[in-house]
Amino acid sequence: MADAKFYTLVVPRFEDVFHSFFASEVIKGVTAAASRLKVDILIHITEKRKHSDWVTSDSITSEYVKGVIFADIDQDKKHLMEFAKTNIPYIVMNNYFSEDINCIAIDNRKAAMDVVEYLVKLGHAKIATIAGDLSTQAGEARLEGYKQAMAKYGLDVPKSYIQEGFFLRTPARVAAKNLLNLEDRPTAIFAASDVMALEVVDEAKAEGLRIPWDISLVGFDDNPVAGYSPVRLTTVGQPIVEMGRLALEKLNQIVTAKEKPPIKVVLPAKLIKRESTLVLNK
């Protein structure tokens, strides 16, 4: 029976999850590792705000499961700790913890700081941000990195310069409109995802503004969807596929007693400079 067990990948349900770049890249990485390791994967879609099924679902029980990969936990450490009591091996993606929790994450804070530093070197001081979903550690860390870098360079951050887009198109469009219609309009915007950055592109066009000549723009993800933008998007490439691949490989090493927990991995992200940013013409 032990040989018939599978690994479970738990993915939080959110708007358009099956067309999500993050979810598809995670699945791509996990399934590639599963093919190489010759193990089976079950994908379990969980509710974003209600995580009681982490400890009640038949698809996440020791009877059937070797180990569990959480694609994210939406800051719900309480239910994660309840799950840990089941003694099923697990690893959490897209999060980093100081506690004895197996985790693998992108260095989102540093990546956001690198974005601001790049814009500052281009001459920008009025830099705004459209934050992601702050219920996720990634969204929170990107906002924190933005704030820390702005403070490092002694730049003011008016309350209106921080808008929330939740990693979704419609809220991001509203956020973009708010920023572009400010009396003291920013000269550069850092959107915490490429999907949200594309909403800035569309809203700027509707407002008669040109990117990058009137406003510089940086996204995050290096999402192929950015290829549909009229201007090639400066962005942050993050190794999501690699994170998924390593998550299963590390979890499998725990299950087979080849590596002792806790396992902690932080992967670097890379700023990709394209045409949506420009030296500020003072």
Secondary structure, 3 states (H helix, E strand, C coil): CHHHCEEEEEEECCCCHHHCHHHHHHHHHHHHHHHHHCCCEEEEEECCCCCCHHHHCHHHCCCCEEEEEECCCCCCHHHHHHHHCCCCCEEEECCCCCCCCCEEEECHHHHHHHHHHHHHHCCCCCEEEEECCCCCHHHHHHHHHHHHHHHHCCCCCCHHHEEECCCCHHHHHHHHHHHHCCCCCCCEEEECCHHHHHHHHHHHHHCCCCCCCCCEEECCECCHHHHHCCCCCEEEECCHHHHHHHHHHHHHHHHCCCCCCCCEEEECCEEECCCCCCCCCC
